[in-house]
Amino acid sequence: MSETAKTRHLTVPYCTGNGLDIGSGGKPVVPWALQIDLPDDKFAAYNSNHRPESSIQWRGDCRRLPFHPNVFDFVYSSHVLEDFADWKEVVNYWATFVKVGGHMIIQVPDRVRFAAYIAAGGPPNCAHQHEFLPGELTEHFQRGQPWKIIRDSHTDLPPGDHNILFIAQRLA
């Protein structure tokens, strides 16, 4: 089961209106989300189980998107942000697309829980440039434009889950 599928019941209430799913892999958080992912050749190299997904509407670098600021009701991303050493710049860029009143929904690996997962025999992920601690995204978002932090934790996630689910609403 994908990370998105495991937490869909917690994220879908915030995925209303027009939104982006950055790194969807062809399986968006909600069917109406505009799907963003790597170009097909790069995605195939990244994911050995890859099969071409025609449902992805835009392929390219998620740090250079062809959209105007303040146009989406939500931006969702599951397990993409940790692949960037400059994750703060990346998440700041994504946040520019969220309208006032809209939501930023991000799923990332919890540093401590992911280390325990690996120690228990789970496969490491060599693409990770950064793993997160609960509260790290909250601290970052509180430094910029006003955001209401809705959650930044791993509570309510399935047992054995090694992720953090962050949800914030843009206030201005």
Backbone as a chain_set.jsonl record, in Angstrom:
{"seq": "MSETAKTRHLTVPYCTGNGLDIGSGGKPVVPWALQIDLPDDKFAAYNSNHRPESSIQWRGDCRRLPFHPNVFDFVYSSHVLEDFADWKEVVNYWATFVKVGGHMIIQVPDRVRFAAYIAAGGPPNCAHQHEFLPGELTEHFQRGQPWKIIRDSHTDLPPGDHNILFIAQRLA", "coords": {"N": [[0.848, -1.174, 0.0], [0.565, 2.211, -0.823], [2.208, 5.169, 0.532], [0.568, 7.391, 0.35], [-1.969, 6.191, 0.128], [-2.214, 5.013, 2.661], [-2.728, 7.145, 4.366], [-4.801, 8.531, 3.322], [-7.406, 8.931, 4.342], [-6.951, 10.871, 6.261], [-5.97, 13.026, 4.836], [-7.611, 13.716, 2.631], [-9.861, 15.386, 3.43], [-8.707, 17.918, 3.295], [-8.094, 18.317, 0.709], [-9.653, 19.815, -1.251], [-11.291, 21.456, -3.972], [-9.243, 23.002, -6.532], [-6.135, 21.477, -7.075], [-2.66, 20.502, -6.613], [-0.775, 17.51, -6.98], [2.196, 16.677, -6.126], [4.591, 14.568, -7.268], [3.04, 12.28, -7.711], [3.118, 9.756, -8.931], [1.275, 8.652, -10.588], [-0.841, 7.897, -9.094], [-2.921, 9.705, -7.722], [-3.642, 11.735, -4.788], [-6.28, 12.582, -4.658], [-8.778, 12.125, -7.185], [-9.135, 14.424, -8.808], [-6.875, 15.977, -8.617], [-4.183, 17.785, -10.073], [-1.629, 16.127, -11.545], [1.815, 15.903, -10.927], [5.01, 14.897, -11.904], [8.249, 13.287, -12.23], [10.068, 13.417, -15.383], [9.371, 10.773, -17.715], [11.613, 9.05, -18.309], [13.413, 9.603, -16.196], [11.83, 8.978, -13.993], [11.511, 6.235, -14.359], [14.117, 5.366, -13.911], [14.337, 5.978, -11.239], [12.352, 4.466, -10.006], [12.081, 1.166, -9.914], [9.896, -0.451, -10.329], [8.445, 0.796, -12.186], [5.874, 1.688, -14.433], [4.786, 3.19, -17.373], [2.791, 6.041, -16.812], [0.007, 7.396, -18.006], [-1.706, 9.14, -16.876], [-0.48, 11.216, -15.593], [-0.275, 14.624, -15.653], [1.67, 16.649, -15.924], [5.073, 16.601, -16.483], [8.251, 16.962, -15.141], [10.711, 19.065, -13.518], [10.019, 19.599, -10.194], [10.765, 21.901, -9.023], [10.505, 23.891, -10.771], [7.843, 24.869, -11.849], [5.07, 25.312, -14.12], [3.154, 27.334, -13.315], [1.091, 30.033, -12.074], [1.514, 32.044, -9.104], [-0.455, 31.588, -6.07], [-2.795, 30.134, -6.909], [-3.878, 27.626, -6.379], [-5.99, 25.502, -4.427], [-5.028, 23.534, -2.831], [-1.853, 22.041, -2.17], [-0.304, 19.066, -2.433], [2.042, 16.684, -1.346], [3.743, 13.677, -1.215], [6.388, 12.09, 0.108], [8.502, 13.321, -1.394], [9.793, 15.712, -0.785], [11.918, 15.099, 0.951], [13.926, 14.32, -0.714], [15.5, 16.397, -1.433], [18.292, 18.383, -0.759], [18.14, 21.091, -0.417], [15.622, 21.518, 0.814], [14.098, 23.458, 2.172], [14.008, 25.692, 0.469], [12.663, 24.486, -1.651], [10.124, 23.756, -0.525], [9.239, 26.294, 0.172], [8.916, 27.388, -2.356], [6.875, 25.709, -3.434], [4.839, 26.482, -1.687], [4.138, 28.974, -2.632], [2.201, 28.585, -4.503], [-0.163, 28.078, -3.225], [-3.366, 29.259, -2.479], [-4.708, 31.904, -0.397], [-6.28, 30.642, 2.41], [-6.095, 28.113, 1.442], [-4.538, 24.789, 1.492], [-1.466, 23.242, 2.504], [-0.146, 20.135, 2.209], [1.904, 17.684, 3.357], [3.837, 14.77, 3.285], [6.425, 13.153, 4.881], [9.463, 11.285, 5.701], [9.889, 10.34, 9.092], [12.676, 11.009, 10.935], [13.698, 9.545, 13.216], [11.904, 7.359, 13.489], [12.136, 6.275, 10.938], [14.797, 5.435, 10.928], [14.608, 3.384, 12.834], [12.923, 1.676, 11.448], [14.597, 0.916, 9.312], [16.61, -0.35, 10.809], [15.155, -2.52, 11.67], [15.089, -4.043, 9.439], [13.953, -2.921, 7.2], [14.161, -1.486, 3.902], [16.733, 0.891, 3.153], [16.596, 4.274, 1.864], [18.273, 5.594, -0.638], [17.952, 7.972, -1.968], [17.19, 9.907, -0.195], [17.839, 13.073, 1.069], [17.365, 14.443, 3.299], [15.882, 13.763, 6.382], [13.065, 14.103, 8.508], [12.133, 15.682, 11.621], [9.423, 15.563, 13.972], [7.703, 18.612, 14.121], [9.609, 20.099, 12.782], [8.85, 21.021, 10.203], [6.755, 22.681, 11.004], [8.14, 24.643, 12.485], [9.621, 25.77, 10.391], [7.56, 26.772, 8.665], [6.388, 28.671, 10.321], [8.106, 30.77, 10.197], [7.756, 32.156, 7.863], [5.243, 33.373, 5.675], [1.977, 33.901, 7.141], [0.697, 30.977, 8.527], [-1.643, 28.54, 9.534], [-1.027, 25.916, 11.538], [-2.064, 22.697, 11.242], [-1.515, 20.013, 11.642], [1.425, 18.194, 12.549], [2.788, 15.618, 12.804], [3.119, 12.12, 13.738], [1.084, 10.846, 14.906], [-1.963, 9.021, 14.931], [-1.382, 7.687, 12.612], [-1.004, 4.612, 10.753], [-0.067, 1.638, 12.657], [3.406, 1.009, 13.018], [4.077, 2.718, 11.01], [6.323, 5.028, 9.507], [6.35, 7.774, 9.141], [5.827, 11.377, 8.908], [3.056, 13.432, 8.978], [2.2, 16.448, 7.683], [0.147, 19.249, 7.835], [-1.025, 22.349, 6.814], [-2.706, 25.523, 6.833], [-2.95, 28.27, 4.72], [-2.973, 31.565, 5.784], [-2.683, 34.22, 4.98]], "CA": [[0.0, 0.0, 0.0], [1.377, 3.42, -0.93], [2.154, 6.093, 1.662], [-0.628, 8.212, 0.141], [-3.153, 5.38, 0.441], [-2.278, 4.769, 4.103], [-3.196, 8.316, 5.108], [-5.804, 9.238, 2.522], [-8.529, 9.326, 5.201], [-6.564, 12.068, 7.003], [-5.597, 14.121, 3.938], [-8.668, 14.076, 1.671], [-10.668, 16.542, 3.826], [-7.986, 19.157, 2.981], [-7.845, 18.307, -0.738], [-10.871, 20.246, -1.935], [-11.022, 22.467, -4.994], [-8.16, 22.723, -7.479], [-4.893, 21.227, -6.354], [-1.509, 19.799, -7.198], [-0.183, 16.365, -6.295], [3.587, 16.669, -6.584], [5.167, 13.24, -7.087], [1.897, 11.366, -7.579], [3.394, 8.415, -9.44], [0.102, 8.157, -11.304], [-1.874, 7.532, -8.121], [-3.103, 10.954, -6.986], [-4.322, 11.725, -3.492], [-7.695, 12.654, -5.051], [-8.805, 11.999, -8.644], [-9.138, 15.707, -9.518], [-5.601, 16.687, -8.454], [-3.275, 17.87, -11.207], [-0.49, 15.297, -11.167], [3.155, 16.356, -11.306], [6.031, 13.898, -11.581], [9.477, 13.32, -13.025], [9.955, 12.927, -16.765], [9.235, 9.319, -17.724], [12.905, 8.359, -18.248], [13.973, 9.763, -14.849], [10.978, 8.241, -13.075], [11.825, 4.818, -14.547], [15.399, 5.118, -13.246], [14.122, 6.141, -9.798], [11.413, 3.47, -9.53], [12.271, -0.035, -10.728], [8.579, -1.033, -10.619], [7.764, 1.8, -13.002], [5.193, 1.473, -15.696], [4.388, 4.537, -17.789], [1.491, 6.498, -16.328], [-0.498, 8.435, -18.892], [-2.56, 10.054, -16.123], [0.304, 12.341, -15.067], [-0.503, 15.725, -16.589], [2.863, 17.464, -16.164], [6.318, 15.938, -16.091], [9.392, 17.858, -15.116], [11.325, 19.384, -12.238], [9.032, 20.224, -9.309], [11.304, 23.193, -8.58], [10.252, 24.822, -11.876], [6.494, 24.524, -12.302], [4.527, 26.309, -15.049], [1.916, 27.885, -12.773], [1.142, 31.332, -11.405], [1.336, 31.946, -7.648], [-1.758, 31.78, -5.422], [-3.887, 29.652, -7.76], [-4.376, 26.302, -6.004], [-6.614, 25.338, -3.119], [-4.139, 22.67, -2.045], [-0.664, 21.421, -2.747], [-0.052, 17.818, -1.716], [3.231, 15.953, -1.767], [4.097, 12.559, -0.344], [7.706, 11.489, -0.077], [9.295, 13.99, -2.417], [10.577, 16.794, -0.177], [13.143, 14.576, 1.569], [14.93, 14.049, -1.754], [16.196, 17.647, -1.737], [19.118, 18.978, 0.291], [17.61, 22.452, -0.256], [14.188, 21.301, 1.003], [13.419, 24.692, 2.602], [13.746, 26.461, -0.752], [11.658, 23.756, -2.431], [8.806, 23.881, 0.096], [8.843, 27.706, 0.034], [8.455, 27.543, -3.735], [5.563, 25.066, -3.531], [3.877, 27.257, -0.903], [3.7, 30.147, -3.394], [1.06, 28.216, -5.338], [-1.349, 27.9, -2.389], [-4.194, 30.447, -2.248], [-5.108, 32.187, 0.98], [-7.339, 29.713, 2.801], [-5.749, 26.793, 0.928], [-3.762, 23.903, 2.359], [-0.226, 22.559, 2.144], [-0.189, 18.807, 2.828], [3.196, 17.078, 3.042], [4.214, 13.569, 4.005], [7.878, 12.946, 4.833], [9.889, 10.296, 6.688], [10.308, 10.74, 10.434], [14.081, 10.585, 11.048], [13.888, 8.526, 14.255], [11.106, 6.179, 13.158], [12.684, 5.675, 9.716], [16.015, 4.717, 11.34], [14.157, 2.143, 13.479], [12.402, 0.854, 10.351], [15.771, 0.344, 8.632], [17.247, -1.272, 11.76], [14.32, -3.721, 11.738], [15.182, -4.769, 8.178], [13.365, -2.185, 6.082], [15.192, -0.993, 2.982], [17.04, 2.326, 3.195], [16.314, 5.002, 0.631], [19.478, 6.36, -0.951], [17.6, 9.281, -2.525], [16.92, 10.87, 0.869], [18.838, 14.076, 1.405], [16.985, 14.962, 4.61], [14.741, 13.144, 7.043], [12.488, 15.156, 9.329], [11.689, 15.479, 12.989], [8.148, 16.246, 14.212], [7.875, 20.013, 14.481], [10.566, 20.783, 11.909], [8.102, 21.764, 9.191], [6.043, 23.75, 11.712], [9.119, 25.707, 12.753], [9.933, 26.424, 9.126], [6.398, 27.515, 8.173], [6.101, 29.807, 11.202], [9.056, 31.838, 9.9], [7.384, 32.832, 6.624], [3.892, 33.925, 5.662], [1.154, 33.309, 8.208], [0.079, 29.678, 8.304], [-2.221, 27.843, 10.687], [-0.546, 24.536, 11.515], [-3.157, 21.788, 11.611], [-0.858, 18.832, 12.228], [2.827, 17.947, 12.21], [3.072, 14.487, 13.686], [2.87, 10.772, 13.242], [-0.046, 10.269, 15.636], [-3.092, 8.58, 14.104], [-0.935, 6.958, 11.433], [-1.068, 3.172, 11.015], [1.036, 1.087, 13.451], [4.604, 0.701, 12.249], [4.325, 3.751, 10.015], [7.543, 5.784, 9.83], [6.189, 9.056, 8.465], [5.228, 12.547, 9.524], [2.062, 14.081, 8.126], [2.139, 17.876, 7.973], [-0.952, 19.951, 7.16], [-1.125, 23.748, 7.236], [-3.609, 26.357, 6.05], [-2.394, 29.606, 4.482], [-3.856, 32.58, 6.337], [-2.555, 35.514, 4.261]], "C": [[0.899, 1.244, 0.0], [1.233, 4.279, 0.324], [0.911, 6.975, 1.557], [-1.88, 7.439, 0.538], [-3.32, 5.174, 1.938], [-2.895, 5.936, 4.868], [-4.286, 9.092, 4.383], [-6.975, 9.727, 3.391], [-8.226, 10.594, 6.005], [-6.319, 13.272, 6.094], [-6.734, 14.617, 3.044], [-9.532, 15.254, 2.138], [-10.02, 17.896, 3.495], [-7.701, 19.296, 1.482], [-9.129, 18.631, -1.484], [-10.511, 21.344, -2.924], [-9.915, 22.024, -5.925], [-6.851, 22.538, -6.727], [-3.862, 20.502, -7.162], [-1.169, 18.602, -6.34], [1.216, 16.218, -6.872], [4.199, 15.321, -6.243], [4.11, 12.165, -6.965], [2.196, 9.934, -8.005], [2.223, 7.814, -10.19], [-1.027, 7.727, -10.401], [-2.128, 8.754, -7.241], [-3.858, 10.791, -5.677], [-5.836, 11.806, -3.684], [-7.734, 12.657, -6.578], [-8.7, 13.32, -9.403], [-7.836, 16.491, -9.366], [-4.812, 16.672, -9.756], [-1.988, 17.161, -10.79], [0.814, 15.801, -11.78], [4.113, 15.217, -10.975], [7.227, 14.078, -12.493], [9.197, 12.965, -14.477], [10.017, 11.404, -16.757], [10.576, 8.596, -17.605], [13.531, 8.458, -16.861], [13.146, 9.003, -13.832], [11.291, 6.749, -13.159], [13.135, 4.469, -13.849], [15.249, 5.154, -11.728], [13.296, 4.998, -9.228], [11.494, 2.232, -10.425], [10.954, -0.726, -11.073], [7.781, -0.151, -11.568], [7.065, 1.194, -14.214], [4.709, 2.853, -16.111], [2.969, 4.863, -17.341], [1.021, 7.641, -17.214], [-1.342, 9.455, -18.134], [-1.802, 11.25, -15.553], [0.247, 13.474, -16.084], [0.737, 16.569, -16.873], [4.078, 16.734, -15.63], [7.459, 16.935, -16.172], [9.878, 18.066, -13.694], [10.313, 20.133, -11.362], [9.55, 21.515, -8.69], [11.135, 24.259, -9.652], [8.897, 24.479, -12.5], [5.902, 25.656, -13.141], [3.215, 26.955, -14.587], [2.157, 29.263, -12.161], [1.004, 31.115, -9.9], [-0.133, 32.101, -7.244], [-2.94, 31.282, -6.25], [-4.499, 28.322, -7.313], [-4.941, 26.294, -4.592], [-5.808, 24.4, -2.226], [-2.937, 22.263, -2.885], [-0.351, 20.242, -1.848], [1.233, 17.203, -2.253], [3.547, 14.878, -0.734], [5.438, 11.989, -0.785], [8.438, 12.005, -1.307], [10.263, 14.957, -1.753], [11.9, 16.308, 0.417], [14.252, 14.284, 0.562], [15.75, 15.282, -2.123], [17.007, 18.131, -0.543], [18.62, 20.389, 0.607], [16.095, 22.426, -0.036], [13.441, 22.566, 1.416], [13.085, 25.57, 1.397], [12.63, 25.806, -1.567], [10.269, 23.944, -1.83], [8.323, 25.337, 0.066], [8.29, 27.97, -1.363], [7.063, 26.934, -3.904], [4.496, 25.893, -2.825], [3.372, 28.478, -1.669], [2.463, 29.847, -4.229], [-0.248, 28.094, -4.556], [-2.053, 29.241, -2.186], [-4.357, 30.682, -0.749], [-6.318, 31.309, 1.286], [-7.079, 28.29, 2.34], [-4.821, 26.034, 1.862], [-2.492, 23.384, 1.692], [-0.243, 21.254, 2.925], [1.068, 18.073, 2.39], [3.394, 15.845, 3.909], [5.701, 13.342, 3.783], [8.266, 11.868, 5.842], [10.295, 10.96, 8.007], [11.707, 10.164, 10.65], [14.262, 9.432, 12.029], [13.154, 7.241, 13.891], [11.616, 5.489, 11.884], [13.967, 4.909, 10.028], [15.653, 3.387, 12.011], [13.621, 1.159, 12.445], [13.553, 0.174, 9.606], [16.457, -0.682, 9.529], [16.477, -2.583, 11.871], [14.295, -4.494, 10.421], [14.548, -4.088, 6.991], [14.456, -1.63, 5.182], [15.459, 0.5, 3.166], [16.665, 2.971, 1.866], [17.478, 5.932, 0.358], [19.176, 7.734, -1.518], [17.381, 10.333, -1.438], [18.112, 11.785, 1.104], [18.589, 14.63, 2.81], [15.815, 14.137, 5.125], [14.332, 14.083, 8.166], [12.203, 14.712, 10.758], [10.316, 16.137, 13.145], [8.42, 17.677, 14.675], [8.798, 20.786, 13.562], [9.868, 21.588, 10.81], [7.307, 22.906, 9.828], [6.974, 24.923, 11.96], [9.444, 26.479, 11.479], [8.772, 27.296, 8.643], [6.072, 28.721, 9.047], [7.059, 30.966, 10.97], [8.656, 32.663, 8.686], [6.029, 33.487, 6.733], [3.054, 33.243, 6.739], [0.469, 32.008, 7.77], [-0.506, 29.183, 9.614], [-1.779, 26.392, 10.569], [-1.663, 23.643, 12.05], [-2.596, 20.508, 12.221], [0.568, 18.747, 11.72], [3.283, 16.809, 13.101], [2.863, 13.168, 12.974], [1.749, 10.107, 14.032], [-1.178, 9.993, 14.655], [-2.658, 7.878, 12.825], [-0.95, 5.47, 11.767], [0.123, 2.681, 11.844], [2.214, 0.713, 12.552], [4.935, 1.726, 11.188], [5.525, 4.588, 10.455], [7.523, 7.183, 9.203], [5.69, 10.145, 9.397], [4.224, 13.089, 8.509], [1.924, 15.514, 8.599], [0.997, 18.483, 7.163], [-1.006, 21.364, 7.718], [-2.061, 24.493, 6.296], [-2.993, 27.754, 5.93], [-3.413, 30.648, 4.938], [-3.793, 33.912, 5.602], [-1.598, 35.374, 3.104]], "O": [[1.878, 1.308, 0.743], [0.271, 4.141, 1.08], [0.274, 7.27, 2.567], [-2.756, 7.981, 1.212], [-4.444, 5.161, 2.438], [-3.519, 5.732, 5.909], [-4.647, 10.194, 4.796], [-7.475, 10.833, 3.182], [-9.148, 11.314, 6.389], [-6.447, 14.415, 6.534], [-6.809, 15.806, 2.737], [-9.913, 16.071, 1.299], [-10.715, 18.91, 3.423], [-7.125, 20.294, 1.049], [-9.63, 17.814, -2.257], [-9.538, 22.072, -2.729], [-9.671, 20.83, -6.094], [-6.501, 23.335, -5.857], [-4.134, 19.963, -8.235], [-1.26, 18.663, -5.114], [1.393, 15.698, -7.973], [4.314, 14.965, -5.07], [4.274, 11.226, -6.186], [1.587, 8.996, -7.489], [2.177, 6.603, -10.406], [-2.057, 7.246, -10.873], [-1.605, 8.831, -6.129], [-4.61, 9.835, -5.487], [-6.589, 11.166, -2.949], [-6.798, 13.151, -7.206], [-8.221, 13.335, -10.537], [-7.708, 17.573, -9.938], [-4.781, 15.662, -10.458], [-1.341, 17.542, -9.815], [0.899, 16.084, -12.975], [4.04, 14.637, -9.892], [7.221, 14.906, -13.403], [8.209, 12.294, -14.776], [10.65, 10.813, -15.883], [10.671, 7.616, -16.867], [14.126, 7.487, -16.392], [13.702, 8.434, -12.893], [11.332, 6.07, -12.133], [13.254, 3.396, -13.258], [15.955, 4.441, -11.015], [13.512, 4.596, -8.085], [11.026, 2.254, -11.563], [10.905, -1.51, -12.021], [6.575, -0.336, -11.73], [7.592, 0.323, -14.906], [4.258, 3.619, -15.259], [2.06, 4.045, -17.481], [1.584, 8.735, -17.17], [-1.664, 10.515, -18.672], [-2.423, 12.201, -15.078], [0.663, 13.313, -17.231], [0.848, 17.148, -17.953], [4.108, 16.304, -14.477], [7.603, 17.659, -17.157], [9.501, 17.331, -12.781], [9.811, 21.186, -11.755], [8.842, 22.155, -7.912], [11.566, 25.398, -9.473], [8.836, 23.865, -13.565], [6.197, 26.827, -12.902], [2.28, 27.103, -15.373], [3.277, 29.607, -11.784], [0.438, 30.111, -9.469], [-0.939, 32.669, -7.98], [-3.981, 31.938, -6.291], [-5.546, 27.932, -7.828], [-4.448, 26.976, -3.694], [-5.903, 24.47, -1.001], [-2.997, 22.158, -4.11], [-0.157, 20.402, -0.643], [1.481, 17.203, -3.459], [3.609, 15.147, 0.465], [5.59, 11.481, -1.895], [8.921, 11.238, -2.14], [11.435, 15.012, -2.126], [12.895, 17.032, 0.385], [15.393, 14.029, 0.95], [16.595, 15.226, -3.017], [16.474, 18.273, 0.557], [18.67, 20.829, 1.755], [15.367, 23.221, -0.63], [12.277, 22.739, 1.055], [11.991, 26.129, 1.322], [11.761, 26.491, -2.106], [9.327, 24.261, -2.555], [7.123, 25.583, -0.053], [7.308, 28.696, -1.522], [6.169, 27.575, -4.457], [3.37, 25.995, -3.311], [2.281, 28.97, -1.382], [1.748, 30.769, -4.622], [-1.322, 28.016, -5.153], [-1.437, 30.226, -1.779], [-4.167, 29.773, 0.06], [-7.264, 31.248, 0.501], [-7.752, 27.359, 2.782], [-4.377, 26.557, 2.884], [-2.455, 23.126, 0.489], [-0.341, 21.259, 4.152], [1.283, 17.859, 1.197], [3.149, 15.873, 5.115], [6.179, 13.338, 2.649], [7.486, 11.562, 6.744], [10.953, 11.999, 8.024], [11.896, 8.951, 10.555], [14.915, 8.442, 11.701], [13.725, 6.153, 13.976], [11.538, 4.266, 11.764], [14.203, 3.845, 9.456], [16.318, 2.377, 11.781], [13.84, -0.047, 12.554], [13.48, -1.018, 9.307], [16.842, -1.757, 9.068], [17.064, -3.634, 12.133], [13.572, -5.482, 10.293], [14.594, -4.616, 5.88], [15.557, -1.337, 5.647], [14.524, 1.285, 3.317], [16.446, 2.283, 0.869], [17.65, 6.942, 1.041], [20.062, 8.589, -1.548], [17.386, 11.529, -1.73], [19.238, 11.332, 1.309], [19.481, 15.21, 3.428], [14.872, 13.85, 4.388], [15.177, 14.789, 8.717], [12.056, 13.525, 11.048], [10.059, 17.165, 12.518], [9.277, 17.907, 15.528], [8.772, 22.016, 13.561], [10.264, 22.718, 10.525], [7.203, 23.985, 9.245], [6.628, 26.069, 11.673], [9.529, 27.707, 11.497], [8.987, 28.443, 8.251], [5.526, 29.705, 8.548], [6.838, 32.052, 11.506], [9.169, 33.766, 8.499], [5.699, 34.086, 7.756], [3.379, 32.145, 7.19], [-0.242, 31.969, 6.766], [0.075, 29.387, 10.68], [-2.122, 25.715, 9.601], [-2.138, 23.823, 13.171], [-3.136, 19.985, 13.195], [0.876, 19.172, 10.606], [4.062, 17.004, 14.033], [2.493, 13.104, 11.802], [1.49, 8.918, 13.845], [-1.31, 10.688, 13.647], [-3.513, 7.506, 12.021], [-0.912, 5.102, 12.942], [1.212, 3.246, 11.745], [2.031, 0.17, 11.463], [5.969, 1.621, 10.528], [5.714, 4.825, 11.648], [8.56, 7.702, 8.789], [5.207, 9.888, 10.499], [4.524, 13.187, 7.32], [1.579, 15.774, 9.751], [0.893, 18.261, 5.957], [-1.03, 21.563, 8.933], [-2.195, 24.146, 5.122], [-2.569, 28.341, 6.925], [-4.573, 30.616, 4.526], [-4.771, 34.66, 5.607], [-1.356, 36.34, 2.382]]}, "num_chains": 1, "name": "protein.A"}
